[in-house]
Amino acid sequence: MRTGNTQSIKDVIEELINTYKLRGKINEVRLQHSWEELMGKAVNKRTKEIYLRDKKLFIRLTSAPLKEELFYSSDKIKNMLNELLKGEYIEEVKFL
């Protein structure tokens, strides 16, 4: 067994994610999969698309009244999603 230059698997995976700049895509997929659980079925039904670009989360909705309602809660949504991602990956939430 080798000693000396050892790293945990977690550290190696984190290093690969950072080297290949995959963190943004991983976070985007995590948000897409957690959206219904976090926001509920009614919001999920009216959500057409979710994507993350340059620390901005874009959410395309099919309901104008829901878009307006969520707009007023955008800071709360941003904080909740950053908590899920365990970091400050989202600076702004945009509803389309």
Secondary structure as UniProt FT lines:
FT   HELIX           9..19
FT   TURN            20..21
FT   HELIX           23..39
FT   HELIX           41..45
FT   STRAND          47..53
FT   TURN            54..55
FT   STRAND          56..61
FT   HELIX           64..71
FT   TURN            72..73
FT   HELIX           74..85
FT   STRAND          92..95
//
